[in-house]
C-alpha cells in the first residue's frame, strides 16, 4: 500500500476536486459531455440537510485529492440495505499505486460497520483494468440483468 496516501471521509471542501475527477472519468469513458450535474447540486446532494451520497477521498502528502469513492444506500427487498458503489475514480497519474485497493478496503470496512448486506456496483464491459481489479475481491459478475434508465 501507499504510505503517502491518506484515506478519509470526503468533506465539502473536496467537492471541486471530486468534480474534476468526475469529468476525468467521463473523458476516460468516452462521454465527456455526459456530466451535467452542477457543482452546487453535487455539493447539496452530499453535504446538504438530506445527503443522498457519501464518499471517501484519497489525499497525497501534498494535500491533493487524487482519488475518491462515492456510494449510497440501496435497498434490496431480498437482502435489506446494501451499499451501492457509484464510482471509484483514481486520477490517471496515480493509478497502479494501490490507491484503488485502499479505497475498496475502506468501503468494505464501512459496509461491514454499517451492517449492510453487501456492496453492488456496475463496471463497463470494455473496462478490462477495472474488471481485473474487481476480480481480486472474489466478486460475482452477473450478466443476467440489463441496465435500465429513465431520464426525466
Secondary structure, DSSP 8 states (H G I E B T S, - for coil): --TT-EEEE--GGGHHHHHHHHHHHHHHTT-TT-----HHHHHHHHHSTT---EEEEEE-TTS-EEEEEEEEEEEETTTEEEEEEEEEEE-GGGTTSSHHHHHHHHHHHHHHHTT-S-EE----TT-HHHHHHHHTTT----TT--------
